[in-house]
Amino acid sequence: MLVQIEPDTDHRNAPAAHPVVAVLGARSRVAGLPQHLPSGWETRLVPGLDAVRPGELVVLSGATVPDVRLARSVLPAVTRIIALIDDWAAAELVSGVLTAGADVCVRGGHPGILAGHLVACRRRQLAERWADLDLPRE
């Protein structure tokens, strides 16, 4: 059976056509990220949440609980929020950013680890689009 997905007229509910990582916060923590992302991925440094496009993956570098809470309240649900925190951050910060709405929390370190989390977030983002299909039962 073939299923055709109609174009999403509400672009706030669709992932970006090409993977884009929008980075807010401490840029030094993500300087090596582009070399670890798959071919065709784009990384943008953005000055604020109002510059984030719907469906992008958002890295909050040096994330705090209020940062994540604000991002989740203003960004569309399809936007994945990745909280990047210090290696030595307290467990309370990890649980706090996740409770506030981050899709994943990554302790600083090698950019390859962050890239792996971004790829996984993109896969979940795309999988959810298919999961919402109401297919006829045979």
Contacts in CASP RR format, 6 or more apart in sequence:
PFRMAT RR
TARGET T0000
AUTHOR 0000-0000-0000
METHOD contacts of the structure
MODEL  1
MLVQIEPDTDHRNAPAAHPVVAVLGARSRVAGLPQHLPSGWETRLVPGLD
AVRPGELVVLSGATVPDVRLARSVLPAVTRIIALIDDWAAAELVSGVLTA
GADVCVRGGHPGILAGHLVACRRRQLAERWADLDLPRE
1 135 0 8 1.000
1 138 0 8 1.000
3 133 0 8 1.000
3 135 0 8 1.000
5 129 0 8 1.000
5 133 0 8 1.000
8 14 0 8 1.000
11 54 0 8 1.000
12 54 0 8 1.000
12 76 0 8 1.000
12 78 0 8 1.000
13 54 0 8 1.000
13 76 0 8 1.000
13 77 0 8 1.000
13 78 0 8 1.000
14 54 0 8 1.000
14 55 0 8 1.000
14 78 0 8 1.000
14 129 0 8 1.000
15 55 0 8 1.000
15 78 0 8 1.000
15 122 0 8 1.000
15 125 0 8 1.000
15 126 0 8 1.000
15 129 0 8 1.000
16 53 0 8 1.000
16 54 0 8 1.000
16 55 0 8 1.000
16 56 0 8 1.000
18 40 0 8 1.000
18 41 0 8 1.000
18 42 0 8 1.000
19 37 0 8 1.000
19 38 0 8 1.000
19 40 0 8 1.000
19 41 0 8 1.000
19 42 0 8 1.000
19 57 0 8 1.000
19 118 0 8 1.000
19 122 0 8 1.000
20 41 0 8 1.000
20 42 0 8 1.000
20 43 0 8 1.000
20 44 0 8 1.000
20 53 0 8 1.000
20 55 0 8 1.000
20 56 0 8 1.000
20 57 0 8 1.000
21 33 0 8 1.000
21 37 0 8 1.000
21 41 0 8 1.000
21 42 0 8 1.000
21 43 0 8 1.000
21 44 0 8 1.000
21 56 0 8 1.000
21 57 0 8 1.000
21 58 0 8 1.000
21 59 0 8 1.000
21 118 0 8 1.000
22 44 0 8 1.000
22 46 0 8 1.000
22 51 0 8 1.000
22 52 0 8 1.000
22 53 0 8 1.000
22 56 0 8 1.000
22 57 0 8 1.000
22 58 0 8 1.000
22 59 0 8 1.000
23 30 0 8 1.000
23 33 0 8 1.000
23 43 0 8 1.000
23 44 0 8 1.000
23 45 0 8 1.000
23 46 0 8 1.000
23 58 0 8 1.000
23 59 0 8 1.000
23 61 0 8 1.000
24 46 0 8 1.000
24 47 0 8 1.000
24 48 0 8 1.000
24 49 0 8 1.000
24 52 0 8 1.000
24 58 0 8 1.000
24 59 0 8 1.000
24 60 0 8 1.000
24 61 0 8 1.000
24 67 0 8 1.000
25 60 0 8 1.000
25 61 0 8 1.000
25 62 0 8 1.000
26 61 0 8 1.000
26 62 0 8 1.000
27 45 0 8 1.000
27 61 0 8 1.000
29 61 0 8 1.000
29 62 0 8 1.000
29 84 0 8 1.000
29 108 0 8 1.000
30 43 0 8 1.000
30 59 0 8 1.000
30 61 0 8 1.000
30 84 0 8 1.000
30 111 0 8 1.000
30 114 0 8 1.000
31 111 0 8 1.000
32 111 0 8 1.000
33 43 0 8 1.000
33 111 0 8 1.000
33 112 0 8 1.000
33 114 0 8 1.000
33 115 0 8 1.000
34 41 0 8 1.000
34 43 0 8 1.000
35 111 0 8 1.000
36 111 0 8 1.000
36 112 0 8 1.000
36 114 0 8 1.000
36 115 0 8 1.000
36 116 0 8 1.000
37 43 0 8 1.000
37 115 0 8 1.000
37 118 0 8 1.000
37 119 0 8 1.000
38 119 0 8 1.000
41 118 0 8 1.000
44 56 0 8 1.000
46 52 0 8 1.000
49 70 0 8 1.000
49 71 0 8 1.000
49 74 0 8 1.000
49 75 0 8 1.000
52 58 0 8 1.000
52 75 0 8 1.000
52 79 0 8 1.000
54 75 0 8 1.000
54 76 0 8 1.000
54 78 0 8 1.000
54 79 0 8 1.000
55 76 0 8 1.000
55 78 0 8 1.000
55 79 0 8 1.000
55 80 0 8 1.000
55 125 0 8 1.000
56 79 0 8 1.000
57 79 0 8 1.000
57 80 0 8 1.000
57 82 0 8 1.000
57 118 0 8 1.000
57 121 0 8 1.000
57 122 0 8 1.000
57 125 0 8 1.000
58 71 0 8 1.000
58 75 0 8 1.000
58 79 0 8 1.000
58 80 0 8 1.000
58 81 0 8 1.000
58 82 0 8 1.000
59 82 0 8 1.000
59 84 0 8 1.000
59 114 0 8 1.000
59 118 0 8 1.000
60 67 0 8 1.000
60 68 0 8 1.000
60 71 0 8 1.000
60 81 0 8 1.000
60 82 0 8 1.000
60 83 0 8 1.000
60 84 0 8 1.000
60 102 0 8 1.000
61 84 0 8 1.000
62 83 0 8 1.000
62 84 0 8 1.000
62 85 0 8 1.000
62 86 0 8 1.000
63 83 0 8 1.000
63 84 0 8 1.000
63 85 0 8 1.000
63 97 0 8 1.000
63 102 0 8 1.000
63 105 0 8 1.000
64 93 0 8 1.000
64 97 0 8 1.000
65 93 0 8 1.000
65 96 0 8 1.000
65 97 0 8 1.000
65 99 0 8 1.000
65 100 0 8 1.000
66 100 0 8 1.000
67 83 0 8 1.000
68 81 0 8 1.000
68 83 0 8 1.000
68 96 0 8 1.000
68 97 0 8 1.000
68 100 0 8 1.000
68 101 0 8 1.000
68 102 0 8 1.000
69 100 0 8 1.000
69 101 0 8 1.000
71 81 0 8 1.000
72 81 0 8 1.000
72 100 0 8 1.000
72 101 0 8 1.000
72 102 0 8 1.000
75 81 0 8 1.000
78 125 0 8 1.000
78 128 0 8 1.000
80 103 0 8 1.000
80 104 0 8 1.000
80 121 0 8 1.000
80 122 0 8 1.000
80 124 0 8 1.000
80 125 0 8 1.000
81 101 0 8 1.000
81 102 0 8 1.000
81 103 0 8 1.000
82 102 0 8 1.000
82 103 0 8 1.000
82 104 0 8 1.000
82 105 0 8 1.000
82 106 0 8 1.000
82 114 0 8 1.000
82 117 0 8 1.000
82 118 0 8 1.000
82 121 0 8 1.000
83 97 0 8 1.000
83 98 0 8 1.000
83 102 0 8 1.000
83 104 0 8 1.000
83 105 0 8 1.000
83 106 0 8 1.000
84 106 0 8 1.000
84 108 0 8 1.000
84 114 0 8 1.000
85 93 0 8 1.000
85 94 0 8 1.000
85 97 0 8 1.000
85 105 0 8 1.000
85 106 0 8 1.000
85 107 0 8 1.000
85 108 0 8 1.000
86 107 0 8 1.000
86 108 0 8 1.000
87 107 0 8 1.000
87 108 0 8 1.000
87 109 0 8 1.000
89 107 0 8 1.000
94 105 0 8 1.000
94 107 0 8 1.000
97 105 0 8 1.000
98 105 0 8 1.000
103 121 0 8 1.000
103 124 0 8 1.000
104 117 0 8 1.000
104 120 0 8 1.000
104 121 0 8 1.000
106 113 0 8 1.000
106 114 0 8 1.000
106 117 0 8 1.000
108 114 0 8 1.000
END
